[in-house]
Amino acid sequence: MLTIVIVVIQVIVSLLLIAMVLLHSGKGGGLSEMFGGGLGQAAAGSTVAERNLDRATVACAICFMFTSTILAIRLQ
């Protein structure tokens, strides 16, 4: 039962992680351009939304690593 719960959490976190990575700005605008930030705002540095997206992405990545480790130990 616990393994099923962890697998469900793993799938949800992995989908969130994929979505968050796709929202990051690359060479184009990404999140900042999607919400109306132009080139001037991108050149000035990272916005609050981008910093919060970075934090949320790191939190999802940590959850993903944690659930992966738990599943690897549990399924041995």
ABEGO torsion letter per residue (X at the ends): XAAAAAAAAAAAAAAAAAAAAAABBBABAEAAAAAGBBAAAAAAEBBAAAAAAAAAAAAAAAAAAAAAAAAAAAAX
